[in-house]
Amino acid sequence: MARRLGATDEQIRSLDGGDVSPFDPAWRAPLRAAAEMTTGGGRLSEDTYRALAADWTEAQIVEIVAVIGLFNYFNRFANALQIPPTK
């Protein structure tokens, strides 16, 4: 899906290792927030929030966090029911 939405092969590969440097600077904080929320029990550090606030409005940050949370929900729901990912 990422490729269909314009992500390059380099960007996709970099995410496997947690490297967000190939992305536009404004998108690095949301990508780091996604990783942090997914592995950190849904919490964001103050540093991550400040990084988001540098490029995004409060309303945009709410939307970013809502989308991350929703996708975490979908993944946990599917994992609990052993629903395989679709391609």
Residue pairs with C-beta under 8 A, 6 or more apart in sequence:
2 11
2 12
3 9
3 12
8 22
10 22
11 22
11 23
14 20
14 21
14 22
14 23
15 31
18 35
20 27
20 28
20 31
20 32
21 28
23 31
25 55
26 55
26 56
28 51
29 48
29 51
29 52
29 54
29 55
29 56
30 52
30 56
30 64
30 68
32 48
32 51
33 44
33 48
33 51
33 52
33 64
33 65
33 68
34 68
34 71
36 43
36 44
36 45
36 48
37 43
37 44
37 65
37 68
37 69
37 72
38 68
38 72
42 69
42 72
44 52
44 65
49 61
52 61
52 64
53 61
56 64
77 83
78 85
